[in-house]
Amino acid sequence: MPFYLGLLPFVSVFWCAIIGTVLTREPLFLVYAGFAGLAAAAIYLAQWGIWALFLKLLWSDPPRWLRAAPWHRQPIHFGVGLMAALPLALILMAHAPAQQIYPRRAAAEFLTTVMLRYSWVWVGAVAALYNLVKRWLD
């Protein structure tokens, strides 16, 4: 759940930069990928901490389905969200040539529209990946 709160753009930029490095053989894109990955991890951990604190302040015993996952499982959850963003990044890269016909200020709006339109791809990928790694989560 915390992944929806702003990480999808960062992990999509991460994958777009990785794909850009592979396609253009320009190592500068790896710097962008590194910054996007670090920003995504920092925001993810901050959101996880805020959620855990929020539940602790409001409930003495929250329902199990609402509780934040324990600390040792956070890398698995982050990795699933990161890997699930790869199909969405590929869709964004496919829409990148269409972005050039828009003015500069409308580019961010265009990318937001594309991400919102195809966010169901990310949800499906997350569900499939969680199904694959469920033995480590139980």
Secondary structure, 3 states (H helix, E strand, C coil): CHHHHCHHHHHHHHHHHHHHHHHHCCCHHHHHHHHHHHHHHHHHHHHHHHHHHHHHHHCCCCCHHHCCCCHHHHHHHHHHHHHHCHHHHHHHHHHHHHHCCCCHHHHHHHHHHHHHHCHHHHHHHHHHHHHHCHHHHC
